[in-house]
Structure formats: structure tokens, C-alpha cells
């Protein structure tokens, strides 16, 4: 279902030109679920302690500054 939705959106937007720049992207709920499920699966203490996880990052940052996760797109 997720792939079908993505394909439908891609087909509908075909031929539209976009200039390079910064764009806000709103993901379908199922896509967010899929992405966050990988994050939850990675929350294993042992791999973080052994330095095999992005949770063991020395900078203390999990994502780049331009990535933000919000549950309500109307909030900033």
C-alpha cells in the first residue's frame, strides 16, 4: 500500500519542474511508521555501549540539523 501511494504521487507530479532549494516534506503516516520502526529497533543498549550504534555518537546528535520530526505539522 505504501509503495502504491508513493507511485501514484510520483505519476501525478511527473513533468512538473522544481528548482533546487529547501522544501518541506510531509510523509504519509505509514511511511513515518516504517522509518521510526527502524529507529526503535536500533535502540539496543549493548550495541550502543560497544560503539556499534548511532546512539553512541560522540556529538550526542542523532540527526543532522536540517532533520526534524514533528507529530503536528502546524507547530514549529
C-alpha positions as CSV (number, residue, x, y, z in Angstrom):
1,X,0.0,0.0,0.0
2,X,2.8,2.4,0.9
3,X,4.6,1.8,-2.4
4,X,1.3,2.2,-4.4
5,X,0.7,5.6,-2.7
6,X,4.2,6.7,-3.5
7,X,4.0,5.6,-7.1
8,X,0.6,7.4,-7.5
9,X,2.1,10.6,-6.2
10,X,5.1,10.3,-8.4
11,X,3.0,9.7,-11.5
12,X,0.7,12.7,-10.7
13,X,3.7,15.0,-10.3
14,X,5.6,13.8,-13.4
15,X,6.5,16.7,-15.7
16,X,6.5,19.4,-13.1
17,X,9.7,21.2,-12.8
18,X,11.2,22.0,-9.4
19,X,14.1,24.4,-8.8
20,X,16.8,23.3,-6.4
21,X,16.3,24.5,-2.8
22,X,14.9,23.7,0.5
23,X,11.5,22.0,0.6
24,X,9.3,20.8,3.5
25,X,8.3,17.2,3.1
26,X,5.3,15.7,4.7
27,X,5.3,12.0,4.9
28,X,2.4,9.6,4.9
29,X,1.6,8.1,8.3
30,X,2.6,4.7,7.1
31,X,6.0,6.0,5.9
32,X,6.7,7.6,9.2
33,X,5.8,4.3,11.0
34,X,8.2,2.4,8.7
35,X,11.1,4.9,9.3
36,X,10.5,5.1,13.1
37,X,10.3,1.3,13.4
38,X,13.9,1.1,12.2
39,X,14.8,3.7,14.9
40,X,13.1,1.7,17.6
41,X,14.7,-1.5,16.5
42,X,18.1,0.2,16.8
43,X,17.6,1.2,20.4
44,X,19.6,-1.6,21.8
45,X,21.8,-0.8,24.9
46,X,24.5,-3.4,24.1
47,X,25.3,-2.1,20.6
48,X,25.4,1.5,21.9
49,X,27.8,0.5,24.7
50,X,30.0,-1.3,22.3
51,X,30.0,1.7,19.9
52,X,28.2,-0.1,17.1
53,X,25.2,2.2,17.1
54,X,24.5,5.7,16.1
55,X,23.3,6.2,19.6
56,X,26.9,6.0,20.7
57,X,27.7,9.2,18.7
58,X,30.3,11.4,20.4
59,X,28.5,14.5,19.2
60,X,25.3,13.5,21.0
61,X,23.3,14.2,17.9
62,X,21.3,11.5,16.1
63,X,20.2,13.5,13.1
64,X,21.6,16.4,11.0
65,X,20.4,19.9,12.0
66,X,18.1,20.0,9.0
67,X,16.1,16.9,10.1
68,X,13.2,17.4,12.5
69,X,10.4,15.1,13.5
70,X,7.0,16.6,14.4
71,X,3.7,14.9,15.1
72,X,1.7,18.1,14.2
73,X,2.8,19.9,11.0
74,X,1.1,23.1,12.2
75,X,3.6,23.5,15.1
76,X,7.0,24.9,14.6
